[in-house]
Amino acid sequence: AQSVTQLGSHVSVSEGALVLLRCNYSSSVPPYLFWYVQYPNQGLQLLLKYTSAATLVKGINGFEAEFKKSETSFHLTKPSAHMSDAAEYFCAASKAAGNKLTFGGGTRVLVKP
Amino acid sequence: DTEVTQTPKHLVMGMTNKKSLKCEQHMGHRAMYWYKQKAKKPPELMFVYSYEKLSINESVPSRFSPECPNSSLLNLHLHALQPEDSALYLCASSQDPTASYEQYFGPGTRLTVT
């Protein structure tokens, strides 16, 4: 069965510092991978997706993620954190041909001024 | 437009009430989903509709009854709920049920069962 692990349930960064959120997947076949962001009392918004076209994926709001098959990872980064980046971030995976999403446990990002 | 709308935004109901949650999308998507999300947890899949037919039921109790009247609408009928059913209920849609297109989520309905 496929699983997604996010290392660190909470991450605290200073405004202007690098944001790094870690995601590892467990699958014999590289899945499709997604990062979503959820602001308080809102739904999930897609940040970016990996669908095997390119290993470095650029998303919205200055975020990007790199797919590394050898490490079964899909870590999310943003060079400079902004106060508006404070939210919950979810990594998710689905099979190449399927529509069920498997979510990681989520990482809450706190941005300090 | 990549918007999924959900109504109501908040709902408080007693354990003997019957209520419904509504979800709508006009993106021409042919897959629609219901998720349940408890505080500080990821969303949990409840149901998937593919081409207006129920394709996945994740062993959800029968007090939750989904309905897909047409390709744009998805309802979740609620009856005899328990306090532990209080949660954020999210609707989502995706373009093609047979492929891994991204899912677009609505803002959710915050349900409180008293």
Boltz contact constraints between the chains, C-beta under 6 A:
constraints:
  - contact:
      token1: [A, 32]
      token2: [B, 100]
      max_distance: 6.0
  - contact:
      token1: [A, 42]
      token2: [B, 107]
      max_distance: 6.0
  - contact:
      token1: [A, 43]
      token2: [B, 90]
      max_distance: 6.0
  - contact:
      token1: [A, 43]
      token2: [B, 105]
      max_distance: 6.0
  - contact:
      token1: [A, 43]
      token2: [B, 106]
      max_distance: 6.0
  - contact:
      token1: [A, 43]
      token2: [B, 107]
      max_distance: 6.0
  - contact:
      token1: [A, 43]
      token2: [B, 108]
      max_distance: 6.0
  - contact:
      token1: [A, 44]
      token2: [B, 105]
      max_distance: 6.0
  - contact:
      token1: [A, 46]
      token2: [B, 102]
      max_distance: 6.0
  - contact:
      token1: [A, 49]
      token2: [B, 102]
      max_distance: 6.0
  - contact:
      token1: [A, 90]
      token2: [B, 42]
      max_distance: 6.0
  - contact:
      token1: [A, 94]
      token2: [B, 100]
      max_distance: 6.0
  - contact:
      token1: [A, 99]
      token2: [B, 31]
      max_distance: 6.0
  - contact:
      token1: [A, 99]
      token2: [B, 97]
      max_distance: 6.0
  - contact:
      token1: [A, 103]
      token2: [B, 42]
      max_distance: 6.0
  - contact:
      token1: [A, 106]
      token2: [B, 42]
      max_distance: 6.0
